[in-house]
Structure formats: C-alpha cells, structure tokens
Amino acid sequence: MDIVQLEARRFQGDYVAGNTVRGDVSVPDRAHVPQLTEGTSRVTLDGYHINYNYQKHTGTMERADGKVGAYYMTGKR
C-alpha cells in the first residue's frame, strides 16, 4: 500500500503517485482518503481514479462514498 500525505490530507491506495513541487496526487485505482484538517469537518472518503492538487485545493474522484462531518455522501462521475 502506498501513502501520500501533505498537510492533513492523506491518500492511501495500491499505487499512489505524486509531485510535491506541483502539488499533484494521482491514484489510478481505488483509494481511501481521510482528511483531518484543523478547523474543518472530518472527511473520510473511498473512491476511484483520484486526481488532486494540494496547491489549488481542487480535484476529482469517481464513485465517491464516505462521510463528511456528520453527513454521509455518495456520488458518481
């Protein structure tokens, strides 16, 4: 299992690639994403085909399922 973590965001999966200079993280298959940023809601998501940029705080995830704060969520792309 590979793990990439910057700040309080972690990406766990069988293969996780990233570039710390550009702030990019890519997970081509299934991933588990816990986020424990101080002052924000706790986020725990499972999904597929994740692309995220730490500098822009934007990204995509397919077939997301998990919990954000007290709310359960699910989504498809």
C-alpha positions as CSV (number, residue, x, y, z in Angstrom):
1,M,0.0,0.0,0.0
2,D,1.3,3.5,-0.9
3,I,0.5,6.6,1.1
4,V,0.9,10.2,0.2
5,Q,0.3,12.8,2.8
6,L,0.7,16.6,2.8
7,E,-0.7,18.8,5.5
8,A,-3.7,16.9,6.9
9,R,-4.8,15.1,3.8
10,R,-3.8,11.5,3.1
11,F,-4.3,9.3,0.1
12,Q,-3.9,5.6,0.5
13,G,-4.1,3.0,-2.3
14,D,-2.3,0.2,-4.0
15,Y,-0.5,2.7,-6.2
16,V,-0.3,6.5,-5.4
17,A,1.8,8.9,-7.4
18,G,2.6,12.5,-6.6
19,N,4.7,15.5,-7.4
20,T,5.5,17.7,-4.3
21,V,6.7,20.6,-6.4
22,R,3.5,20.9,-8.4
23,G,1.3,19.6,-5.5
24,D,-0.3,16.8,-7.7
25,V,-1.5,13.5,-6.4
26,S,-2.9,10.7,-8.6
27,V,-4.5,7.4,-7.6
28,P,-5.4,5.3,-10.7
29,D,-7.4,2.7,-8.9
30,R,-9.3,2.5,-5.5
31,A,-8.2,4.8,-2.7
32,H,-9.1,5.7,0.9
33,V,-8.9,9.4,1.7
34,P,-9.0,10.6,5.3
35,Q,-8.7,14.4,5.8
36,L,-8.2,15.8,9.3
37,T,-7.6,19.5,8.7
38,E,-7.9,21.5,11.9
39,G,-10.9,23.8,12.0
40,T,-12.8,21.9,9.3
41,S,-15.1,18.9,9.1
42,R,-13.5,15.5,9.3
43,V,-13.7,13.8,5.9
44,T,-13.3,10.1,5.2
45,L,-13.9,9.1,1.5
46,D,-13.4,6.0,-0.6
47,G,-13.3,6.4,-4.3
48,Y,-11.6,5.6,-7.6
49,H,-9.4,7.5,-10.2
50,I,-8.5,10.4,-7.9
51,N,-6.6,13.4,-9.1
52,Y,-5.9,16.2,-6.5
53,N,-3.8,19.3,-6.4
54,Y,-2.7,20.5,-2.9
55,Q,-1.8,24.0,-4.1
56,K,-5.2,24.7,-5.8
57,H,-7.2,22.6,-3.4
58,T,-9.2,21.1,-6.3
59,G,-9.5,17.6,-7.6
60,T,-11.7,14.8,-9.0
61,M,-12.9,11.4,-7.7
62,E,-15.1,8.8,-9.3
63,R,-17.6,6.7,-7.4
64,A,-17.1,8.5,-4.1
65,D,-18.6,7.1,-0.9
66,G,-18.0,8.2,2.7
67,K,-18.6,10.7,5.4
68,V,-18.1,14.5,5.6
69,G,-18.6,15.8,9.2
70,A,-21.9,14.2,10.4
71,Y,-23.2,13.6,6.8
72,Y,-22.9,10.5,4.7
73,M,-22.4,11.1,1.0
74,T,-22.1,9.2,-2.2
75,G,-21.5,10.3,-5.8
76,K,-20.7,9.1,-9.3
77,R,-19.0,10.9,-12.1
